[in-house]
Amino acid sequence: MTACGTGDGFGSVTWWGFSPAMDFQKESPSVSTEALGLQEGGLPELNILMVGAGDSRHLLTTLCRAHRWAQRKINFYIVENNLELIGRHLLFLSIALERSEQMGLQEKSELLLELFGNSLIRSQTAAYLQEKANLFIRYVTDPDYLQEKMPLVDLSALKFKERDLLEGTFKFWRNPDQKVFQINKLWDLRNRKYLGIRYDSRKGVYDWDLHMKLHERGAVVINNQEYFRWREQGFAFEVREGVYDVPNKTLASGLLVNHKGEKVAARGFWGDIVTSPFIAFGIETEEKSLLKTANGIHVKTAQNISHYNITALFHELVTREKYSPMEQPSQATLCEIFEEEPTKVETANDPYNTKNKSTDNPEEQHDVMKEKVQAEVQENKLMGDKMSEGSHSASEYDYLPLPHVKIHFLPLNCVPHLHKKSKYTNLFNVIYFSCSMLDQLKPELKQTAAPQATLLVEMAKFLLDIQKDLTAKFASRATEIAEEAGFVPFGTMNGEESFARFELKVEP
């Protein structure tokens, strides 16, 4: 059984996931991490198989929060059903690993959200995409260059045909002609086909889907304005003011469609038009103040939460410290308001407020200026000082070095054949399946699971085309499939959770 294909709303390509981002090390029981094997250097090794995740939300969350756990080598093995998804994985990884000298934390967060969930992007973002597309073409065609510039990525397992097609995808990304992918028209065509006779009253449909489906299933932070805008135009994140008029070519993919009785390959937008990209990063957060309500209405939007979560992840990746935003100043009293304060211009020109410090004494003035210079130097070096660890130096690579991480991209839909290769025998400590690829979970997969392995299965909770009562049946069927593969459930299993968790059965 698979959730994919039961409705037209979520399409055939999972551009964004239908569940919140998770840290695999947090979701796995302690017995799985205690059972890790040791590599030659004596460092525990965690092997994770991701099947059909679609986007990089779990990958980035696990990478960025790795510092919270005991040091270990982490190997990701990623399987998708579409080559364009592998291209998006590379793109999001490149953004996350940009060094602070090349791109600031704020810019990285905004750039990722824009490419992640917007049908239209700014010209600056399109230029960045074209630049990366040229780089990715060389990655695919020159393994030595990939090893030199981005050594944590391994594309060697892909078939030669898949690499050629992936190169073609990147060439399409760098094509400056906007007419080759007119996503505005494609989005409207998908909407018209999905809604049918309800198209003229589509705002009522949007309202029903938001309040009676998304909100009822827990995504209450998504508001009318942002959801309606996305349903109508495919535009989720307005990260900053600007003109969004360039099609986001990373959302283009090919599909065989029926045309006059024949199968014809067509490039278009075949992704989700109902659930929205807000689920991945925008409905859960560790910063609970973002979930506050006033008069029953959430103060922050799903876009605000998404931006905070991405910023927090990138901050942790660079500094290896948990993100703590600056506290807002308390409200001023009436007396304080009338007190003389420096003007905005003075404050802008003198951010360290040297004018308010006692400078009558030349020695004190020297100390103030010295403090200012030291603060500037510390600010400029803060990000760069903490990003290198181990035997690798940041100057060796174009990206942030992650010496204890390796990401392997496997051939499309290869899960049923993994057990036939000896190198995957008893390898994976954590196995993740999306709801759209659950049909590939076969009993033979047990041969690839390490002792006490954890299986995580995405539920159909946020697939709006599936009625709420059917999500419980989907959870029951997922349990049956997992048990046939030798896994037993742990934790709650009522269909209300975003994930189902299983553990490899211990043989007597």
N, C-alpha and C positions, 0 to 999 in steps of 0.2 A: 504493500500500500504506500502511496506517496501523495502528499498534499498538492504537488504540482500538477496542473492540468484539470483540476476540479472547477476552475473558474478562469475567466479571462482577465480579471483585474490585476493579478500579480504577474502575468506574463510568463515568459519562458526563460528569462535571464535574470538572475538575482543580483541586481546592481547594488542593493543594500539589503542587509539582513532583516528578518522578521522577529528579532529578539534583541534585548539590550546586550551591550558589550560585556564580556566576562574575562576574568583573569583565570586561566586554566589551573594555575598553581593553587589558587584559593578554592576553586570548586572541586578539586580532587581530594579525596580523603587522605589522612596522614599515612595510612598503610601503604598507599601507592608510592608516595614520595620516599618512604623509608625503604621500599624495596628496589630503589634505583640501583642500576649497575654502575660500576666504577670504570672510568676510562684509564688510559695508561698513566696519566698524571695524578691519579688518585681522586679526581673530581667526579662527583656523581653526575650521571647523564640522564636527562629527561627527554624522552622521545614522544612527540605529539603528532598525531595524524588528524588533519582537518579535511573533512569531506564536504564540499559544497557550501562553505561559509559565505561565498559570494563577495563580500567586502573584507576589509582588513581590520575590522573592529576588534575581534578576539586576538588577532596576531599583535596589533599595536598595544592593546591593553596588557597582554602578558609580557611583552618585551619591556614596556615602560615601567612596569611595577616589579620587575625581576629583582630589583635591589631590596625589596621588602622580605625576601626569602633567603634561605641559605644559598650560598653560591653554588651553582651547578652549570653544566653545559646543557644548553637547550637546543634540540634539533626539531625543526618543524618540517612536516611532510604534507604538502598541500595538493589536494586533488579538486579540480573544478570540472564543470561540464561545458565550459566555454572559454576559448583562448583569450577573448577580450578581458575576461576577469583576471587572468594572469597578468595582463598588461596593466590593469588598474592596481593590482597588488604591488607591482614594481613602482608605479607612480607614487602611491601613498607611502611606500617605504622610503623612496627618495626624498619626499617632502619631510618625513619625520626625521631623517638622518642628516638633513642639511645642517652644516655647522653654523654656529651663532654668528661668525664673522660674515657669512654669506646671506643669512636670512634670520631676522629676529623672531622671537617666540610668537608675537602677535601675528605677524605676517604668515608664518607657517600655519597657524591655526586657521586663519581666514582662508588661506589658499586651499587647504585640504577640504574644508567644508564646502567651498565653492565648487571644486571639481567633483566632490563626493555626491552632492544632491541637487545641483542646479542644471536645468536644461540649457540655460544661457549663461555665459561667463563674460567677464570684462576682457578688453583687448590685451591688458597686461598679463592676465592669466593665460590667455590663448598663446601669447608669445612664450611664456614659460613652458607650456605644454609642447609647443613645437621644438623648443630647445631640448627638452627631455626626450622627445620622440627620436630625434637624431642620435642622442646618446644611447637610447635603448636599442636602436637598430645595430649599433656596434656591439652592444652587450650580447645580443642574440647571435650575431655572426662571428664574433671573435671571443671565444671562451677565455683566452689568456688576458685580454683587456678587461673582461668582467671580473676575473680573479684579482687583477691589480687594483681596480677602482672600487669594486663592491664585493669583497671576498665573502661576505656572509650569505650571498645568493648563489644557488647552484641550479643551473638550467640543463645540466648534462643528461638528465633522465628523460627529457622531452624527445619525442620522435623528430626525425629530420623534417618531415612534412609539417609537423606542428610548429617547429621553429620558423619555417618558411612562411607559414600563415601568420605567425606572430609578427614577423618582420613586415608583412603586408599591412597588418593592423597599425603598426607604428608609422608606416609611410602614409596611411590614411590620416592619422592624427596630425602629422606635420603639413598636410595639404592646406594652404591658406584659403582655398576657395570655399566660401560659406554655403554655396548652393548644393554642394555634394551631400549635405546632411541638413535639411531644413526641418529641424526638430519641432518648430512651432506647428507646422502643418501636420507632421507625423503624430504629434501629441493630440491634436484636435481630432485626427482620424481615429486614433485609438479610443478617445473619449466617446466619439459618436457611435462607434461599433459596440463599445461596452454598454453604453446607456440606452441605445436604441431609441424607442419612443419617449424615453424619459429625458432625452437630451435638452429639450426646451425648458424643462423644469429642473435642471441639473443642480442648481443651488440648494434646492430642497433635498436632493439626494446627498449632496455633500454634508448638509446639516445632519441628516439621519445617520450617515456613516460615522460622523465624528462623535455625536452625542450618544447614540444608541449602540454603537459598536466599539469604537476606540476608547471612549470614556468608560463604558461599562466593563471593558477588559483591562482597565488600569492606566491607560495613557491620558489621564485627566489634565496634564499640564499643557497639552496641545490646544491652542485656542483657535477660534473661528477664523481670524484674519490670516494667520499663517497657513492653516490647512486649506482654506478655500483658495488662496493664491496658488498653493502648490497643485491642487487638483485641477485648477483651470489652466495653469501655464507651465507646470513642472518646475516652478521656481521656489526653492525651500529656504535658502539662506541668503539674506541680503546683508552680508557681513560688513559692508561699508558703502557709503554713497558712491555712485558711479553709474556708468551706462553698461548695462548687461545686454549685449546684442550679438555676441558671437556664439554659435552653437557649440555645445560641449560634446566634442567628437568621441570622448571616452564612453559615452552612453550609446554609441552606435554598435550594432552587431548584425550578423547575417542570420537568415532563417529561411528554410525551405517552405514556400507557400504554394497553395494550389492556384494555378492560373490557366483557365480554359482546359481543365482536366489534366494538366501537367504540373510537376513539381519544379518550381523556379526559385533560384536563390535570390533573396531580396535583402538589402541592407536597410535597416530602420531602427526604430526604438521599440524593443520587445520586452521592456521591463515593467515594473510595478507602476500602476496609476491609481491605486486605491489606498494602500496602507501608509505610505510616505517614508522618507528617509529619517524622520525624527525619532523613530523607535531605537535606532542603533546607539545614539549617544545622548538623546534629548529627553528621556523620561525617567532616568535614574541618575543619582549623583551622590557622592560622599559628602558634599557640602549641603547639609540639610536646610540651610537658610535660603537656598534657591527654590525650595519647595513650599515656602510660606504662602499663605492665602490672606486676602483682605476682603471681607464681605462675601466669602465663599468663592472668590476668584483668585487664581494664581497670579502672584505679582510678577513673576518671571515667566518667560515663554520657553518653548522647547528649543528655540534657536539660542536663547541665552544660556540654557543648560548645556546644549551641545558645544557651544563655544568654550564655556568654562571647562568642560570635561576634556576636550581636546587640548586646551592650553595646559591643564594640569598634567596630562599624560606627557606632553612634550617637555614640560619643566622637569618632571621626574626622570625622563630619559637622559637629560643633559646633566642635571645636578645630583641625581641619585638621592634626592630628598623629596619628601611629600610636599605638595604645593599648598602654601598657606597665603591666601590673598590678604592684602593689607586691610586692617580693620577701618571701617568708616568712622570719621570723627564724630563725636557726640554733638548733639544740637547745641548751638551757642545760646547763652543766656542773653537777656535784654541789655545788661551792662556791657557784656563783651562785644555786642554788635556796635555800640557807640565808641568803643575804644579805638584809638588811632592804629591803623594797620598799614603795611606797605601796599602800594597800588599793585594791580595785576602786572603792569609793565615792569615795575621794579622787581617783583617776584620772579617774573619770567627771565629777566636779565641777570638775576642774582639768586639762582635756585638754592644756594646754600645759606642765604640770608646773612651774608657777611656784614651787611650794613647795620643789622640789629645787634651785632656783637660788639663788645667794648674793644675799640681800636685806638684808644688814646695812647696806650703804651706800644712803642714800636715792636717790642718782643711779642706782645700779645697779637699784634697785627700779623707778624710773621707766622705765628702759630696758626692763626685763622686761615691764612693763605695756604699753608702747608697742609692743613686739614682738608681744604677744598681740593687740592691737587691729588692727595691720597685717595679721597673719595671718588674722584673721577677715574683714577687708575683702577681702583677696586671694582668700580661699576663696569668698566670695559672688559676686565679680565674674569669676571665672576663666572660667566658661562664656560669660557674656554679652559679654566683651571681644573674643572672637575670632570671633564668629559672623557679623559683618557684613563685607562686602567689596565693593568697587566703589562705585557711585554710590547704592546703596540702603541705607537704614538699617533695622535690625530693628524699630524703633518704627513703621514704616509698615505693617507687616503683623501679622496674628495669628500667623504662623508664621515660622520661620527663612527669611530671604530667600536664594534661589539665583538670582541675576540671569542666570547664563549657562546655565540649564537650562530646557527647555520640554518638556512631556509632552503629546502629542497622542493622544487616544483615537479610534480610527477605527471605522467601522461594523462590525458582526459579520460575520465570514466574507467580508470584502471583498477579500482578497488576489488572487483571480483577475481582479479588475477594476482593480487599481491601475495597470496599464500603460496603461490607456485615458485616464488623466488626465495632462496634460502636466506638472503641478507635481511629479509623482513620477518623471519621467524622469531617469535617471542620478543619483538622489538618495541612495540608501542606501549607506553605507560598510560597515555591519555588518548582516547579516540573520540572525535567529535563528528556527529552527523547532523546536517541541516534537515529540516522537514521535507525539503524538495528532493533529497537524494537518499531517503531512508530505505528505498527499495533495493539499494546496493548493499545493505547490511545482511550478509549471508552467514550461515553457520561456519563456513570455511574461514571467515575472518578471525575466528578464535585462535587460529594457528599463529596469527601475527601479534596477538596481545601478549604483553609481558605478564609475569605473575602479579596478581592483585591489581590488574589494570582497571582504569576508570573509563566508563562509556558515558558520554554526554550527548543527549538527543534533543534537538530543538523541537519544541511543540508548535502546534498550529494556532496558538492563542491569538496572534495578530494577523492571521489570514482572514480578512473580512468577508471573503466570499464563502467561507465555511461557517455554517451556523454554529452558535455558541455550544449547543448541546452535542454537536458532532465533534467538537474538540476533545471532549472526554473519551469518545469512542476512538479518536485518533491516538490518544494517550494509551488506551488499552491495547490497541493494535501494536503500538510501538513497544510496549512491554512484552507482548508475545514474541515479536521479532527478536528483541534483545535476549529473551530467555532461550529462544531457539539457538542463538549464537553463544550461549553459555554464560550470560550475564544475569545477575539478580538485582532488583531495584533496591535503592536505599533513599531515605527521605520521603517527602510527600509526593504522591502520584494521583492527583485529582483532576488534572487537565487545566487547572487554574495557574500553574506555574509556567514560566517561559521555557524551562528545560526539564527534562527527566534525567535522573542520575542513576547509573548502574555500576556494579562492581563485578569483576570476573569471579565466577563461582570457584571456590576452592575445592578441588577434587579430594575425596576421602582417601 
